[in-house]
Amino acid sequence: MLPRMRQRRTLALGGLVGPSAFVAAWATAGALADGYSPVEEVISQLAAVDAPTRWLMTAGFGCFGAAVLAYSVALRDALGGSAWVAAAVSGAATVGAGVFALGASSATDVVHGGFATVAYASLALTPVLAARRLSARGYEAAATASRIVGVLSAGCLVAAAFVPIEGLMQRAGLTLAHAWIAASASAIVRGQRRSAPFD
């Protein structure tokens, strides 16, 4: 295997590791937190300054951010276009959201909210931007699926601000986009033929 291809596949593993670690972190932390409702409360509450699960959820933010940053490099090499930029922004903003935890002060809450908003928006945008390149390569089904994932993810994340089941909607929106990242990362890792969507 050529060194460049090997490097691409190694970096692409971040697209599998990051989402898995993030989901594992919020699922485990939510189960450990007394009185916490994953349906009504957002994930960031698990990493709040006074939360006993802060260390675990903060680690989840950091792992996702670093891993998706690595994945974005592989996505750039495999697909081109601008989807990798959105993925990189999402990874970096997620790290920022973890650094500025809720509950420290009103100012840090605003900063946290800003990072979280950017992270969510760029995450949902990633498959939408990828759809343009997939369509250009003739993979219309994959392009359509990517657009649907992006729109549904964004819809869930926007709806989370207006419904009492904020936690559930947030998790649904994030999981949709995370699943797309994992699927594209898996395709890169498998190293399909040159005419494949992510190669």
NUTOR-998839 format. One record per residue: z, y, x of N, C-alpha, C, O in turn; residue in one letter. Coordinates in steps of 0.02 Angstrom, whole numbers, padded with zeros to 5 digits, always signed. Last residue first. Layout:
<rs>
ZYXZYXZYXZYXA
...
</rs>
This chain:
<rs>
-00136+00404-00642-00156+00379-00576-00214+00418-00549-00238+00404-00494D
-00107+00392-00785-00062+00421-00735-00078+00392-00666-00035+00359-00635F
-00218+00328-00851-00196+00396-00867-00154+00429-00812-00165+00488-00796P
-00332+00243-00737-00277+00243-00783-00252+00315-00795-00265+00358-00753A
-00427+00227-00640-00448+00259-00703-00393+00264-00755-00405+00286-00811S
-00365+00158-00537-00380+00229-00527-00400+00264-00592-00392+00325-00598R
-00239+00050-00608-00304+00063-00577-00319+00138-00577-00287+00177-00613R
-00061+00081-00586-00120+00055-00621-00184+00075-00584-00182+00111-00534Q
+00077+00076-00538+00019+00087-00497-00044+00057-00527-00075+00013-00497G
+00203+00068-00590+00162+00007-00593+00099+00014-00551+00070-00036-00531R
+00243+00200-00577+00273+00150-00534+00232+00086-00532+00225+00054-00480V
+00169+00260-00680+00157+00279-00610+00183+00226-00563+00150+00208-00514I
+00226+00199-00791+00154+00191-00779+00137+00208-00706+00096+00175-00675A
+00357+00244-00781+00344+00173-00775+00270+00160-00760+00253+00116-00720S
+00338+00379-00806+00362+00358-00741+00348+00284-00729+00329+00264-00674A
+00301+00373-00939+00252+00397-00890+00273+00377-00820+00230+00359-00778S
+00421+00323-00993+00358+00286-01002+00306+00308-00951+00272+00266-00921A
+00513+00423-00960+00523+00355-00934+00458+00315-00939+00442+00277-00893A
+00459+00530-01033+00465+00534-00960+00471+00464-00930+00438+00448-00880I
+00475+00480-01162+00408+00494-01137+00409+00497-01061+00364+00470-01028W
+00614+00472-01170+00575+00410-01175+00505+00421-01149+00477+00376-01116A
+00646+00606-01164+00667+00563-01109+00627+00498-01110+00609+00471-01057H
+00598+00648-01288+00566+00673-01227+00584+00630-01167+00542+00619-01123A
+00687+00575-01370+00614+00569-01378+00579+00590-01314+00535+00555-01289L
+00812+00621-01327+00793+00551-01316+00718+00540-01323+00689+00501-01286T
+00815+00754-01370+00816+00738-01299+00791+00668-01286+00752+00656-01239L
+00813+00736-01510+00762+00775-01476+00758+00759-01402+00703+00751-01375G
+00929+00660-01531+00864+00634-01552+00808+00670-01514+00762+00638-01489A
+01029+00745-01484+01019+00681-01451+00951+00651-01469+00918+00621-01427R
+01016+00849-01577+01007+00861-01506+00991+00796-01469+00945+00794-01429Q
+01048+00782-01696+00981+00810-01687+00966+00824-01613+00911+00813-01589M
+01183+00750-01669+01134+00697-01683+01063+00723-01671+01022+00688-01641L
+01242+00876-01655+01244+00827-01601+01191+00773-01609+01159+00753-01560G
+01223+00937-01782+01193+00965-01721+01189+00914-01665+01138+00909-01631E
+01236+00923-01921+01232+00864-01878+01198+00883-01812+01150+00851-01790I
+01225+01043-01988+01292+01021-01967+01292+00959-01922+01342+00945-01888P
+01088+01145-01925+01115+01092-01967+01184+01070-01943+01199+01078-01884V
+01035+01234-01834+01041+01255-01904+01071+01203-01950+01079+01216-02010F
+01013+01186-01709+01049+01250-01714+01063+01270-01786+01100+01318-01798A
+00934+01075-01726+01005+01065-01707+01046+01129-01715+01106+01126-01725A
+00806+01118-01742+00844+01103-01802+00918+01096-01787+00961+01110-01830A
+00767+01123-01607+00773+01185-01646+00816+01174-01707+00859+01215-01723V
+00767+00987-01579+00811+01031-01540+00819+01098-01575+00873+01128-01572L
+00671+00937-01668+00740+00914-01672+00788+00962-01637+00843+00976-01662C
+00557+01005-01621+00581+01014-01689+00653+00994-01697+00693+01028-01730G
+00542+00954-01492+00557+01025-01501+00585+01038-01570+00631+01078-01578A
+00512+00821-01527+00569+00837-01484+00590+00909-01494+00649+00924-01503S
+00395+00837-01600+00454+00809-01632+00517+00826-01593+00569+00842-01621L
+00311+00890-01499+00325+00928-01560+00388+00903-01595+00429+00943-01616V
+00311+00785-01403+00333+00852-01386+00352+00893-01446+00404+00927-01446G
+00260+00676-01478+00327+00673-01448+00354+00743-01433+00411+00758-01448V
+00133+00727-01507+00180+00711-01562+00251+00709-01535+00297+00736-01566I
+00076+00736-01380+00085+00796-01421+00137+00785-01476+00178+00828-01491R
+00076+00600-01345+00114+00648-01306+00127+00712-01345+00183+00739-01344S
-00013+00548-01438+00057+00524-01438+00101+00574-01400+00158+00587-01421A
-00129+00613-01395-00103+00626-01462-00029+00605-01466+00012+00641-01494T
-00144+00557-01268-00137+00629-01275-00105+00646-01343-00061+00688-01348A
-00162+00423-01298-00104+00442-01258-00090+00517-01265-00033+00538-01267A
-00284+00437-01367-00225+00408-01401-00161+00427-01364-00111+00446-01396A
-00370+00492-01271-00353+00530-01330-00291+00503-01366-00250+00541-01391E
-00412+00496-01126-00359+00455-01157-00332+00492-01217-00276+00519-01215Y
-00500+00573-01053-00527+00529-01104-00476+00485-01139-00495+00440-01177G
-00455+00667-00971-00473+00604-00940-00500+00553-00990-00520+00498-00971R
-00419+00765-01059-00475+00778-01014-00499+00715-00980-00558+00710-00962A
-00306+00706-01114-00366+00714-01156-00427+00726-01112-00481+00699-01126S
-00220+00717-01006-00236+00651-01032-00300+00654-01074-00343+00610-01069L
-00210+00856-00995-00241+00817-00941-00262+00748-00965-00314+00722-00945R
-00147+00884-01118-00210+00917-01100-00247+00878-01045-00307+00868-01049R
-00028+00813-01113-00080+00792-01160-00148+00823-01144-00200+00792-01155A
+00056+00882-01032+00023+00822-01005-00034+00800-01049-00083+00771-01025A
+00102+00977-01121+00058+00998-01066+00022+00939-01035-00036+00945-01015L
+00180+00891-01199+00126+00931-01230+00077+00954-01177+00016+00950-01187V
+00276+00838-01113+00223+00794-01140+00166+00832-01172+00109+00808-01172P
+00344+00968-01081+00314+00924-01031+00261+00877-01060+00205+00876-01035T
+00410+01031-01184+00343+01055-01166+00307+01007-01119+00245+01007-01117L
+00534+00975-01188+00489+00961-01244+00418+00981-01227+00370+00951-01253A
+00580+01031-01066+00577+00959-01074+00528+00940-01130+00486+00896-01122L
+00579+01166-01092+00532+01141-01041+00526+01065-01046+00473+01037-01031S
+00682+01171-01190+00614+01194-01205+00563+01165-01156+00510+01142-01176A
+00795+01120-01121+00769+01087-01181+00696+01106-01194+00655+01063-01207Y
+00809+01214-01015+00803+01142-01001+00772+01105-01060+00727+01064-01051A
+00826+01333-01086+00768+01325-01042+00755+01251-01028+00698+01228-01029V
+00948+01303-01148+00889+01319-01188+00825+01309-01148+00776+01281-01172T
+01033+01285-01038+01021+01230-01084+00957+01242-01125+00918+01196-01136A
+01033+01413-00981+01007+01357-00943+00989+01299-00990+00937+01267-00982F
+01093+01483-01089+01027+01501-01064+00995+01444-01026+00936+01428-01037G
+01217+01422-01100+01170+01419-01156+01099+01435-01135+01051+01406-01159G
+01272+01460-00977+01261+01389-00992+01209+01382-01048+01163+01341-01043H
+01279+01597-00999+01237+01572-00945+01221+01498-00958+01164+01476-00950V
+01372+01598-01103+01305+01626-01114+01256+01599-01062+01200+01581-01077V
+01481+01544-01039+01454+01510-01098+01383+01533-01112+01339+01494-01130D
+01507+01639-00944+01480+01575-00921+01452+01535-00980+01405+01495-00971T
+01558+01738-01032+01498+01751-00991+01467+01686-00968+01406+01678-00972A
+01672+01685-01086+01616+01699-01131+01551+01710-01092+01497+01693-01116S
+01725+01550-00979+01728+01618-01003+01670+01629-01050+01624+01588-01053S
+01737+01410-00982+01766+01448-00926+01775+01520-00947+01828+01550-00933A
+01670+01346-01087+01743+01354-01090+01774+01394-01034+01833+01410-01038G
+01542+01246-01012+01569+01283-01068+01644+01291-01061+01678+01248-01032L
+01488+01265-00840+01516+01227-00895+01542+01272-00951+01561+01330-00939A
+01371+01279-00740+01404+01329-00781+01430+01295-00845+01397+01297-00897F
+01322+01156-00694+01362+01198-00649+01403+01249-00689+01462+01260-00675V
+01245+01108-00799+01303+01070-00778+01350+01112-00734+01411+01103-00737G
+01144+01202-00805+01188+01194-00864+01251+01155-00845+01305+01168-00873A
+01084+01177-00681+01117+01241-00694+01164+01237-00753+01219+01266-00751G
+01029+01052-00706+01081+01059-00654+01120+01123-00665+01181+01124-00660V
+00937+01093-00801+00990+01046-00820+01047+01048-00769+01106+01045-00788T
+00850+01169-00726+00892+01202-00777+00949+01157-00800+01003+01182-00817A
+00789+01069-00649+00828+01121-00617+00875+01156-00666+00933+01170-00650A
+00724+00993-00750+00772+00962-00704+00818+01014-00673+00879+01005-00671G
+00641+01090-00808+00692+01056-00849+00746+01025-00805+00805+01029-00820S
+00559+01120-00700+00601+01172-00729+00657+01141-00770+00715+01164-00767V
+00494+00996-00686+00536+01022-00632+00583+01076-00657+00642+01078-00638A
+00424+00990-00808+00474+00938-00791+00521+00963-00737+00582+00952-00740A
+00340+01100-00793+00388+01098-00848+00443+01047-00834+00502+01060-00848A
+00265+01054-00684+00305+01115-00678+00358+01117-00732+00416+01134-00718V
+00199+00944-00735+00250+00933-00683+00293+00994-00674+00352+00988-00657W
+00105+01000-00818+00161+00964-00848+00217+00954-00797+00276+00956-00815A
-00009+01058-00767+00053+01097-00764+00113+01061-00795+00167+01090-00797S
-00121+00957-00666-00106+01002-00721-00039+01038-00712-00016+01047-00656G
-00081+00790-00610-00104+00858-00599-00085+00902-00658-00040+00887-00696G
-00048+00654-00607-00082+00682-00665-00112+00751-00653-00163+00769-00683L
+00008+00618-00483-00027+00568-00524-00070+00598-00579-00122+00571-00596A
+00066+00731-00428+00018+00693-00388-00024+00646-00432-00084+00637-00419D
+00151+00771-00532+00101+00817-00506+00046+00779-00469-00013+00793-00477R
+00233+00659-00540+00190+00676-00596+00135+00724-00574+00078+00717-00596L
+00301+00667-00419+00257+00610-00431+00209+00624-00488+00150+00605-00485A
+00372+00783-00445+00326+00781-00388+00276+00724-00396+00217+00732-00383V
+00452+00744-00551+00401+00796-00562+00350+00798-00506+00292+00813-00518S
+00543+00654-00494+00489+00629-00538+00434+00680-00547+00375+00662-00549Y
+00628+00746-00433+00589+00699-00392+00530+00672-00432+00474+00668-00406A
+00679+00806-00549+00644+00847-00499+00601+00803-00453+00544+00820-00437L
+00742+00698-00604+00681+00723-00637+00644+00771-00592+00583+00776-00596V
+00850+00683-00516+00802+00629-00524+00737+00654-00555+00682+00633-00535A
+00921+00804-00531+00893+00785-00466+00838+00732-00473+00787+00737-00440A
+00953+00799-00671+00916+00854-00641+00883+00835-00576+00824+00848-00566G
+01025+00679-00686+00962+00689-00722+00921+00743-00688+00861+00734-00677F
+01134+00707-00602+01090+00650-00588+01023+00658-00623+00971+00647-00593C
+01192+00818-00666+01168+00822-00598+01119+00767-00581+01067+00779-00549G
+01228+00767-00793+01183+00825-00787+01151+00826-00717+01090+00834-00711F
+01315+00665-00751+01255+00649-00788+01204+00705-00785+01144+00693-00777G
+01416+00739-00694+01379+00694-00651+01313+00674-00685+01262+00667-00652A
+01463+00796-00810+01434+00840-00759+01392+00798-00710+01338+00820-00688T
+01515+00685-00873+01456+00716-00902+01423+00764-00852+01362+00770-00852M
+01621+00654-00783+01569+00604-00799+01506+00638-00826+01451+00621-00804L
+01699+00769-00780+01672+00742-00717+01613+00695-00731+01563+00695-00695W
+01739+00785-00916+01697+00834-00882+01662+00805-00821+01602+00814-00812R
+01821+00717-00998+01760+00682-00977+01714+00728-00936+01656+00710-00924T
+01919+00803-01038+01938+00751-00991+01877+00712-00964+01883+00678-00913P
+01877+00976-01045+01862+00908-01069+01882+00856-01018+01865+00863-00959A
+01887+01106-01005+01949+01072-01023+01938+01000-01048+01985+00968-01071D
+01751+01140-00979+01803+01148-00928+01865+01107-00942+01895+01078-00897V
+01635+01017-01044+01672+01080-01048+01729+01080-00997+01753+01028-00976A
+01562+00906-01059+01567+00931-00991+01603+00999-00989+01602+01033-00938A
+01557+00883-01192+01586+00830-01151+01595+00851-01078+01632+00819-01040L
+01486+00988-01240+01558+00988-01252+01594+00935-01209+01653+00942-01193Q
+01354+00954-01218+01388+00999-01170+01463+01002-01180+01500+01017-01133S
+01314+00883-01331+01329+00847-01269+01369+00890-01221+01414+00865-01187I
+01389+00942-01485+01336+00939-01435+01361+00905-01371+01421+00899-01359V
+01445+00860-01634+01457+00900-01575+01404+00888-01521+01378+00833-01513E
+01409+00774-01740+01420+00845-01754+01426+00888-01691+01411+00948-01695E
+01388+00649-01682+01344+00671-01736+01349+00747-01745+01299+00780-01758V
+01488+00624-01594+01420+00632-01566+01370+00655-01619+01315+00677-01602P
+01644+00691-01599+01592+00664-01644+01523+00676-01615+01501+00733-01611S
+01802+00654-01531+01735+00683-01520+01685+00650-01567+01684+00588-01574Y
+01926+00597-01534+01909+00645-01586+01840+00676-01579+01822+00721-01618G
+01931+00568-01362+01965+00562-01426+01943+00617-01474+01941+00676-01456D
+01803+00504-01265+01834+00566-01287+01865+00558-01357+01831+00541-01405A
+01736+00386-01241+01802+00395-01211+01839+00456-01237+01900+00458-01233L
+01615+00401-01304+01658+00346-01326+01729+00354-01299+01777+00333-01331A
+01562+00507-01231+01576+00515-01302+01622+00462-01329+01664+00475-01372G
+01545+00446-01106+01593+00501-01113+01611+00512-01187+01669+00524-01203A
+01444+00352-01140+01509+00330-01114+01562+00384-01124+01617+00370-01148T
+01341+00438-01183+01364+00383-01226+01434+00360-01205+01477+00350-01247A
+01321+00525-01076+01346+00552-01139+01370+00497-01187+01416+00509-01226W
+01286+00429-00974+01342+00476-00966+01367+00501-01033+01427+00500-01046A
+01175+00363-01022+01235+00324-01008+01296+00370-01003+01351+00352-01025A
+01087+00471-01027+01106+00438-01089+01171+00398-01079+01215+00399-01121V
+01079+00497-00888+01101+00548-00934+01125+00518-01000+01178+00536-01025F
+01029+00378-00834+01094+00402-00813+01122+00453-00862+01182+00453-00877A
+00903+00375-00896+00950+00321-00906+01021+00343-00889+01068+00328-00926S
+00840+00494-00849+00855+00486-00920+00907+00431-00933+00950+00439-00976P
+00841+00456-00702+00870+00516-00732+00888+00509-00805+00946+00518-00823G
+00771+00333-00682+00842+00340-00666+00875+00398-00703+00929+00391-00731V
+00640+00362-00720+00676+00306-00752+00752+00314-00743+00791+00303-00789L
+00603+00466-00643+00590+00471-00714+00621+00414-00754+00628+00418-00815G
+00626+00419-00516+00671+00470-00543+00663+00478-00618+00711+00495-00653G
+00518+00343-00486+00578+00308-00510+00629+00357-00538+00671+00338-00580L
+00429+00428-00426+00423+00417-00498+00483+00381-00527+00497+00387-00587A
+00458+00414-00292+00479+00475-00327+00478+00466-00402+00520+00494-00438L
+00395+00290-00273+00467+00298-00260+00494+00359-00297+00547+00356-00328T
+00263+00318-00301+00298+00271-00343+00374+00276-00334+00412+00269-00382R
+00234+00409-00197+00228+00429-00267+00268+00383-00312+00304+00407-00357R
+00252+00328-00085+00296+00385-00095+00294+00408-00168+00345+00425-00198Q
+00147+00239-00102+00215+00214-00101+00265+00271-00115+00313+00262-00152R
+00040+00327-00092+00050+00291-00154+00121+00264-00158+00152+00267-00211M
+00055+00366+00042+00058+00416-00011+00072+00383-00078+00111+00409-00118R
+00041+00244+00115+00104+00281+00115+00110+00331+00058+00164+00338+00029P
-00041+00111+00026-00045+00171+00065+00021+00210+00061+00054+00208+00009L
+00000-00059+00042+00000+00000+00000+00000+00062+00044+00037+00066+00093M
</rs>
